[in-house]
Amino acid sequence: MAAAKRPKGNLEPLEQLLGNALHNTGLGKRLQEYKAVEAWDEVVGDLVAEHSNATGIREGTLFVDVTSSVWMQELQLLRGEIIERLNAHLGRSFVKQVVLSMQRTSGPHAQDRR
């Protein structure tokens, strides 16, 4: 199948083409959501980040590993505030809930987690 030639005057910027492709495939939203994972340390601060690690996000649910039950309880109490701060940082309400899990401390990949 031969590609149709575009007239020289109708070139679109690469940024626009990529933006359209991301939007049409649904990957744009996923990319924006994943920014919540990347922003975790910055949004929660050094102390909380030292004891927790955002590991992924799916359909508005952010998954976070926590180092101890004490920090699990602390983050449960701060969950609403953290969601608000993450969404403010992102400029949209991508994070709907945060699911906390105890971080594994043993096993072959335990030290690779942070």
C-alpha positions as CSV (number, residue, x, y, z in Angstrom):
1,M,0.0,0.0,0.0
2,A,1.6,3.3,-1.1
3,A,1.6,6.2,1.2
4,A,-0.3,9.2,-0.1
5,K,1.9,12.2,-0.8
6,R,1.1,15.3,1.3
7,P,1.3,18.7,-0.3
8,K,4.4,20.6,1.0
9,G,2.3,23.4,2.6
10,N,0.3,21.0,4.9
11,L,3.1,19.7,7.1
12,E,2.2,19.1,10.7
13,P,4.7,19.5,13.6
14,L,6.0,16.3,15.0
15,E,4.8,17.2,18.5
16,Q,1.3,17.5,17.1
17,L,1.5,14.2,15.3
18,L,2.8,12.4,18.3
19,G,0.2,14.0,20.5
20,N,-2.6,12.8,18.2
21,A,-1.1,9.3,18.0
22,L,-0.9,9.1,21.8
23,H,-4.5,10.4,22.2
24,N,-5.9,8.1,19.5
25,T,-4.3,5.0,21.1
26,G,-5.1,5.9,24.7
27,L,-1.5,6.0,25.6
28,G,-1.6,9.7,26.4
29,K,-3.7,9.2,29.4
30,R,-1.5,6.3,30.6
31,L,1.6,8.5,30.2
32,Q,-0.1,11.3,32.2
33,E,-1.1,8.8,34.9
34,Y,2.4,7.4,35.2
35,K,3.6,10.8,36.0
36,A,2.0,10.3,39.4
37,V,4.4,7.4,40.0
38,E,7.3,9.5,39.0
39,A,6.2,12.5,41.2
40,W,5.7,10.4,44.3
41,D,9.0,11.3,46.0
42,E,8.7,15.0,45.2
43,V,5.0,15.3,46.4
44,V,5.3,13.3,49.6
45,G,8.7,14.6,50.6
46,D,12.0,13.0,51.6
47,L,10.9,11.4,54.9
48,V,7.9,9.7,53.5
49,A,9.7,8.8,50.3
50,E,12.4,7.1,52.4
51,H,9.8,4.7,53.7
52,S,7.6,4.2,50.6
53,N,7.8,3.7,46.9
54,A,5.1,4.2,44.3
55,T,5.3,1.2,42.0
56,G,2.6,1.7,39.4
57,I,-0.8,3.0,38.5
58,R,-3.8,1.5,36.8
59,E,-7.1,3.1,36.1
60,G,-6.6,5.8,38.7
61,T,-5.3,3.5,41.4
62,L,-1.8,4.3,42.6
63,F,0.1,1.3,44.1
64,V,2.6,2.1,46.9
65,D,5.0,-0.2,48.8
66,V,5.6,0.8,52.4
67,T,8.5,-0.3,54.6
68,S,6.7,-0.9,57.9
69,S,3.2,-1.2,59.5
70,V,3.9,2.1,61.2
71,W,4.4,3.9,57.9
72,M,1.4,2.0,56.4
73,Q,-0.8,3.5,59.1
74,E,0.6,6.9,58.7
75,L,0.0,6.9,55.0
76,Q,-3.5,5.6,55.4
77,L,-4.2,8.6,57.6
78,L,-2.6,10.9,55.0
79,R,-4.1,9.2,51.9
80,G,-6.7,11.9,51.1
81,E,-4.2,14.7,51.4
82,I,-1.6,12.8,49.3
83,I,-4.2,12.2,46.5
84,E,-5.1,15.9,46.5
85,R,-1.4,16.9,46.3
86,L,-0.6,14.4,43.6
87,N,-3.5,15.6,41.5
88,A,-2.6,19.2,42.1
89,H,0.9,18.5,40.9
90,L,-0.4,16.7,37.8
91,G,-2.9,19.4,37.0
92,R,-5.7,16.9,36.7
93,S,-7.5,14.2,38.8
94,F,-5.7,11.1,37.6
95,V,-5.3,9.5,41.1
96,K,-8.6,8.3,42.5
97,Q,-7.2,6.0,45.2
98,V,-4.0,4.8,46.8
99,V,-3.4,1.1,47.6
100,L,-0.7,0.5,50.2
101,S,1.2,-2.8,50.5
102,M,4.0,-4.0,52.7
103,Q,7.3,-4.0,50.9
104,R,8.9,-7.4,50.8
105,T,12.1,-7.5,52.8
106,S,13.3,-10.9,51.7
107,G,13.6,-12.7,48.4
108,P,15.9,-12.4,45.4
109,H,14.8,-8.9,44.4
110,A,14.1,-7.3,47.7
111,Q,17.2,-5.0,47.6
112,D,16.4,-3.9,44.0
113,R,13.1,-2.4,45.1
114,R,14.5,1.1,46.0
